[in-house]
Structures are given as C-alpha cells and as structure tokens.
Amino acid sequence: MFLTETECERIAKRTADIVLAELRRDIHRSPNGNLMIEVVEVNTLPVSLRGGVAHD
C-alpha cells in the first residue's frame, strides 16, 4: 500500500497534534513560577544504541 503526499501530510499533522497535546498536558508551573515538565517515559535503549556510557 502506498500513501499519497496528501495522506502523508495528514498523518504527520495528526501525529504532531497528538504530541503537542501530550506535551501541553505534561507542562506545569511550580509555585515559584518556573515551568516544570513531567517526564513519563525514560529512554531505555541499550548503551550500544545510545552511544553513551552505562551507569548501572
């Protein structure tokens, strides 16, 4: 199955809308006025895929 350019654009826009809505839901102001972002998922890729150093 192949998608047309219009279908790809529609899917990309819908995906962006979903991500933006989730980001807005996870941003809060602390009592002192600072922005806080709630982290609900942590990247758990193996070190070899991240290119970093393991800290186990």
C-alpha positions as CSV (number, residue, x, y, z in Angstrom):
1,M,0.0,0.0,0.0
2,F,1.3,3.4,-1.0
3,L,0.2,6.7,0.5
4,T,-0.3,9.9,-1.4
5,E,1.6,13.0,-0.4
6,T,-1.7,14.4,1.0
7,E,-2.3,11.3,3.1
8,C,1.3,11.5,4.5
9,E,0.8,15.2,5.3
10,R,-2.5,14.4,7.1
11,I,-0.9,11.6,9.1
12,A,2.1,13.9,10.0
13,K,-0.2,16.7,11.1
14,R,-2.3,14.4,13.2
15,T,0.7,12.9,14.9
16,A,2.1,16.4,15.6
17,D,-1.3,17.4,17.1
18,I,-1.2,14.4,19.4
19,V,2.4,15.0,20.6
20,L,1.6,18.7,21.2
21,A,-1.5,17.8,23.2
22,E,0.5,15.4,25.4
23,L,3.3,17.9,25.9
24,R,0.9,20.6,27.0
25,R,-0.7,18.1,29.4
26,D,2.7,17.4,31.0
27,I,3.9,21.0,31.4
28,H,3.0,22.6,34.8
29,R,4.0,25.8,36.7
30,S,5.7,25.3,40.0
31,P,4.6,27.5,42.9
32,N,7.6,29.8,42.3
33,G,6.5,30.3,38.6
34,N,9.1,28.0,36.9
35,L,7.9,25.7,34.2
36,M,8.1,22.0,35.1
37,I,7.8,19.2,32.6
38,E,6.6,15.8,33.9
39,V,8.7,13.0,32.5
40,V,6.6,9.9,32.0
41,E,8.9,7.8,29.9
42,V,12.7,7.2,30.1
43,N,14.7,6.1,27.1
44,T,15.8,2.5,27.9
45,L,17.8,1.7,24.8
46,P,20.9,-0.4,25.3
47,V,24.1,1.7,25.6
48,S,25.4,0.4,22.3
49,L,22.4,2.0,20.6
50,R,22.5,5.3,22.6
51,G,26.2,5.8,22.1
52,G,26.6,6.6,25.8
53,V,28.2,5.1,28.8
54,A,26.3,2.7,31.1
55,H,25.8,3.8,34.7
56,D,24.3,0.6,36.3
